Amino acid sequence: MVDSRFHNEAGPFTLGQIAEMTGAELRGGADPSRPFRDVGTLEAGGPEDVAFLENRRYAEGFRTSRAGACLVTPEFADQAPEGMAVLVTALPRRNYAKLARLFHPPEIAEPGVHPAAVVDPSAALGEGVAVGPGAVIGAGAVLGSGVWVEANAVIGPSVEIGDGTRVGVGAAISHALIGARCFIYPGARIGQPGFGFEMDASGPFLVPQLGRVIIEDDVEVGANTTIDRGSNADTVIGRGSMIDNLVQIGHNVVLGRGCIIVSQVGISGSTKLGDRVVLAGQAGIAGHLEIGSDVQVAAKSGVNRSLPGGAVYGGAPAIPVREWRRQIAALKRLGQGKSAPGSTNEG
């Protein structure tokens, strides 16, 4: 059960409403007027909960589940336990996400500036802006309608933030233009100087970082992630990109639209990613590279050269994933004292 102390509750909703909202096909003569109060898992869901099944490894749990209804793909529709209402859809997980939002709508801030916040008189705040206790809004900052700046967040001078964007607790933003409907999670750092210096006999000499960070609409930036501002050009995060916690994005990096960057990834300066690139956890990307659209890079991989689009890569250095898997298999055989195919152990 979802803990109502931490999440808003709505409903109940009837089975018919749920089917209409998700576009799922209701099968088995289930009563469309039957009420449901929550979403739940296959294991813990009860008669008034809606669960989902998309991965066949959980099929046995589906067959024995006590959930009152379940979103399933057509292949599992005939395997439901007695009494379970079946909602058939090609995308169970996606529709479950819609239902979760329906039953537990996101929290909404109360508009207004908390007395403990500090807002420079020259800052421009749009209609319905909420500023939490301890937050700081710098001179000339512009916040669009419905922006929510949570407690102790800092918005630097002249920063612009688009309508409906939420800035989490303790986040800090400077030298940046942020789009609409973004979510900057707690502790994120955006717009600090990039790691730029020149070396000579006297040691490193810092290069001024004179660019900005531009984050387009509908982007999420995870907790404690850092995005450096550009050194001369801008660091750009493309529309709809999802960035996990603890990610480092260096100066002048450009992400295309719809990229997914998983936790602990590091992207070095001036590297450009196309659209819909996926970088799995702890992947490291060297600087001044170009990663084509629709590339996927496996976890813990090291990318030290540009990668053509539309392919999957893995390893360090990263190579096409099939070649990488063959290398892993060969190493495993060597570790077991076996020869790779076509080789000989004769001395």
C-alpha positions in Angstrom: 0.0 0.0 0.0 1.1 3.5 -0.8 1.7 5.5 2.4 -0.8 8.4 2.5 1.5 10.4 4.8 3.8 11.0 1.9 1.6 10.8 -1.2 -1.6 12.5 -2.2 -4.6 10.2 -2.7 -7.5 10.4 -5.2 -10.2 8.0 -6.2 -11.8 5.6 -6.0 -12.2 5.0 -9.7 -14.4 2.4 -11.4 -13.0 -0.3 -13.6 -14.7 1.3 -16.6 -13.0 4.7 -15.8 -9.7 2.9 -15.6 -10.2 1.1 -18.9 -11.2 4.3 -20.6 -8.2 6.3 -19.2 -5.6 3.7 -20.2 -7.3 2.6 -23.5 -7.1 -1.0 -22.2 -9.6 -3.7 -23.3 -11.7 -5.0 -20.4 -12.1 -8.8 -20.7 -13.9 -11.6 -19.0 -17.2 -10.0 -18.3 -15.9 -7.9 -15.4 -18.2 -5.3 -13.9 -17.2 -1.9 -15.2 -18.8 -0.2 -12.2 -16.5 -2.1 -9.7 -14.5 0.5 -7.7 -10.8 0.4 -7.1 -8.9 2.5 -4.6 -5.2 2.2 -5.4 -2.4 0.7 -7.5 -0.4 -2.1 -6.1 2.1 -4.9 -6.9 1.3 -8.4 -7.9 2.6 -9.7 -4.6 1.1 -7.2 -2.2 -2.0 -6.0 -4.1 -5.4 -6.7 -2.7 -9.0 -6.9 -4.2 -9.2 -3.1 -4.5 -5.8 -2.6 -6.2 -4.7 -2.5 -9.8 -1.4 -4.2 -10.6 0.5 -4.8 -13.9 2.4 -7.5 -15.6 4.8 -6.9 -18.5 7.9 -9.0 -17.8 7.3 -12.8 -18.2 9.6 -13.6 -15.2 6.8 -12.4 -12.9 4.1 -14.6 -14.7 3.9 -17.0 -11.8 3.3 -14.2 -9.3 0.5 -13.0 -11.7 -1.2 -16.4 -11.6 -1.4 -16.4 -7.8 -1.9 -12.7 -7.3 -4.7 -11.3 -5.1 -4.9 -8.0 -6.9 -8.4 -7.1 -8.0 -7.4 -6.1 -11.5 -4.2 -6.3 -13.7 -2.9 -4.6 -16.8 -1.5 -7.3 -19.0 -0.3 -8.0 -22.5 -2.6 -10.3 -24.6 -0.3 -13.3 -24.1 -1.1 -13.4 -20.4 -4.8 -12.5 -20.5 -6.0 -16.1 -20.2 -3.8 -16.9 -17.2 -5.4 -14.6 -14.7 -6.6 -16.1 -11.4 -10.3 -16.4 -10.7 -11.9 -13.1 -9.7 -9.2 -10.8 -11.2 -10.4 -8.3 -13.8 -8.1 -8.3 -16.8 -7.2 -5.1 -18.6 -5.4 -6.0 -21.9 -3.0 -3.5 -23.3 0.2 -3.5 -25.3 1.9 -1.3 -22.8 1.1 -2.4 -19.2 3.9 -0.6 -17.5 3.3 2.7 -19.2 -0.4 2.5 -18.5 0.3 1.6 -14.9 2.3 4.8 -14.6 -0.7 6.7 -15.8 -2.9 5.0 -13.2 -0.3 5.7 -10.4 -0.5 9.4 -11.3 -4.3 9.2 -11.4 -4.6 7.6 -7.9 -1.7 9.7 -6.5 -1.5 13.1 -8.2 1.7 15.0 -7.8 1.9 17.5 -4.9 1.2 21.1 -5.8 2.8 24.0 -4.0 0.9 26.8 -2.3 1.7 30.0 -4.3 3.5 32.7 -2.4 6.9 33.7 -1.0 7.7 32.3 2.4 8.7 35.0 4.9 12.1 33.3 5.4 12.9 33.5 1.7 15.1 36.2 0.2 13.9 37.6 -3.2 15.8 40.5 -4.8 13.4 43.4 -5.6 14.5 43.3 -9.3 13.6 39.6 -9.7 10.4 39.0 -11.8 8.0 36.3 -10.4 5.2 35.0 -12.6 1.7 34.2 -11.5 1.4 31.4 -9.0 5.1 31.2 -8.1 5.9 29.4 -4.8 9.2 30.2 -3.0 10.0 28.1 0.0 11.8 29.0 3.3 15.4 29.9 3.0 15.3 30.1 -0.8 17.2 32.9 -2.5 16.2 34.5 -5.8 18.9 36.7 -7.2 18.8 40.1 -8.9 17.2 40.1 -12.3 16.1 36.5 -12.1 12.9 35.7 -14.1 10.5 32.9 -12.9 7.6 31.9 -15.1 4.1 31.1 -14.0 3.7 28.2 -11.5 7.4 27.9 -10.8 8.1 26.2 -7.5 11.4 26.9 -5.7 11.7 24.7 -2.7 13.4 25.3 0.6 17.0 26.6 0.6 17.3 26.5 -3.2 19.4 29.3 -4.8 18.5 30.9 -8.1 21.4 33.1 -9.2 21.2 36.6 -10.8 19.6 36.8 -14.2 18.7 33.1 -14.3 15.5 32.4 -16.3 13.1 29.6 -15.4 10.2 28.6 -17.6 6.5 28.0 -16.6 5.8 25.1 -14.3 9.4 24.1 -13.5 10.2 22.8 -10.0 13.5 23.4 -8.3 14.2 21.0 -5.5 15.4 21.5 -1.9 19.0 22.9 -1.8 19.5 23.0 -5.6 21.7 25.9 -6.9 21.3 27.4 -10.4 23.5 30.1 -12.0 24.3 31.3 -15.5 21.4 29.3 -16.9 18.2 29.4 -18.9 15.8 26.7 -17.8 12.8 25.7 -19.9 9.2 24.9 -18.9 7.9 21.9 -17.0 11.4 20.8 -15.9 12.2 19.2 -12.5 15.6 20.1 -10.9 15.9 17.6 -8.1 17.3 18.4 -4.6 21.0 19.2 -4.4 21.5 19.6 -8.2 24.2 22.1 -9.2 23.7 23.9 -12.5 25.9 26.6 -14.1 29.0 26.4 -12.0 32.4 26.9 -13.8 33.6 24.1 -15.9 36.9 22.3 -15.3 39.0 24.3 -17.7 42.6 25.2 -17.3 45.9 25.4 -19.3 49.2 24.0 -18.0 52.7 25.5 -18.1 55.8 25.3 -16.0 54.2 27.2 -13.2 51.2 24.9 -13.0 47.5 25.0 -14.1 46.1 28.3 -15.2 42.3 28.6 -15.0 40.5 29.6 -18.1 37.4 31.8 -17.5 34.2 29.9 -18.1 32.0 32.5 -20.0 29.2 30.3 -21.4 25.8 29.3 -20.0 23.7 26.3 -19.4 20.6 26.0 -21.5 18.1 23.4 -20.5 15.1 22.9 -22.8 11.5 22.0 -21.9 10.5 18.8 -20.1 13.9 17.9 -18.7 14.6 16.2 -15.4 17.9 16.7 -13.6 18.5 14.2 -10.8 19.6 14.8 -7.2 23.2 15.9 -6.7 23.8 16.0 -10.5 26.2 18.7 -11.7 26.0 20.5 -15.1 28.9 22.9 -15.8 28.3 26.0 -17.8 30.1 26.4 -21.1 33.6 27.8 -21.4 32.7 30.0 -24.4 29.8 28.2 -26.2 26.9 26.9 -24.1 26.2 23.6 -22.4 22.8 22.4 -23.8 20.4 19.7 -22.5 17.9 18.8 -25.2 14.1 18.7 -24.7 12.7 15.7 -22.8 16.0 14.4 -21.6 16.1 12.4 -18.3 19.2 12.7 -16.2 19.6 10.5 -13.1 21.2 11.3 -9.8 24.9 11.8 -9.4 25.7 12.6 -13.0 28.5 14.9 -14.1 28.1 16.9 -17.4 31.1 19.0 -18.4 31.3 22.3 -20.1 30.1 22.7 -23.7 28.5 19.3 -23.7 25.4 19.1 -25.9 22.7 16.5 -25.4 20.1 16.0 -28.1 16.4 15.4 -27.4 15.1 12.6 -25.3 18.5 11.3 -24.0 18.6 9.1 -20.9 21.7 9.5 -18.7 21.8 7.0 -15.8 23.4 7.5 -12.4 27.2 8.1 -12.0 27.8 8.7 -15.7 30.4 11.3 -16.5 30.5 13.2 -19.8 33.6 15.2 -20.5 33.7 18.7 -22.0 32.7 19.5 -25.6 31.2 16.1 -26.3 28.0 16.1 -28.4 25.2 13.5 -28.1 22.5 13.0 -30.7 18.8 12.4 -29.9 17.6 9.5 -27.7 21.1 8.4 -26.6 21.1 6.1 -23.6 24.2 6.0 -21.3 23.9 3.3 -18.6 25.2 3.6 -15.1 28.8 4.6 -14.6 29.6 4.9 -18.2 32.5 7.4 -18.9 32.6 9.5 -22.0 35.8 11.3 -23.0 35.8 14.9 -24.3 35.4 16.3 -27.8 33.5 13.2 -29.2 30.3 12.9 -31.2 27.8 10.2 -30.2 25.2 9.5 -32.9 21.5 9.4 -32.3 19.9 6.3 -30.9 23.2 5.0 -29.5 23.1 2.8 -26.3 26.2 2.4 -24.1 26.3 -0.4 -21.6 27.0 0.2 -17.9 30.6 0.8 -16.8 31.7 1.3 -20.4 34.5 3.7 -21.4 34.0 5.7 -24.6 37.2 7.2 -26.0 36.2 7.7 -29.6 33.2 9.0 -31.5 30.4 6.4 -32.1 28.1 6.1 -35.1 24.4 6.3 -34.4 21.8 3.5 -34.1 24.0 0.9 -32.4 24.7 -0.6 -29.0 28.2 -0.5 -27.5 29.9 -1.9 -24.4 33.3 -2.4 -22.7 36.3 -0.2 -22.1 37.2 1.0 -24.6 33.6 0.7 -25.9 33.1 -1.4 -29.0 30.0 -2.9 -30.7 28.2 -4.9 -28.1 28.3 -8.3 -29.9 32.1 -8.0 -30.3 32.3 -7.0 -26.6 30.3 -10.1 -25.6 32.5 -12.3 -27.6 35.5 -11.0 -25.9 33.9 -11.5 -22.5 33.1 -15.1 -23.4 36.6 -15.7 -24.7 38.1 -14.4 -21.4 35.8 -16.6 -19.4 36.9 -19.7 -21.4 40.5 -18.7 -20.8 39.9 -18.3 -17.1 38.5 -21.9 -17.1 41.6 -23.2 -18.9 39.7 -23.7 -22.2 40.7 -22.6 -25.6 38.7 -20.1 -27.6 37.1 -21.5 -30.8 39.7 -22.0 -33.5 42.7 -21.6 -31.2 45.1 -24.2 -29.7 46.8 -24.6 -26.4 49.8 -26.4 -27.9 53.1 -24.8 -27.1 
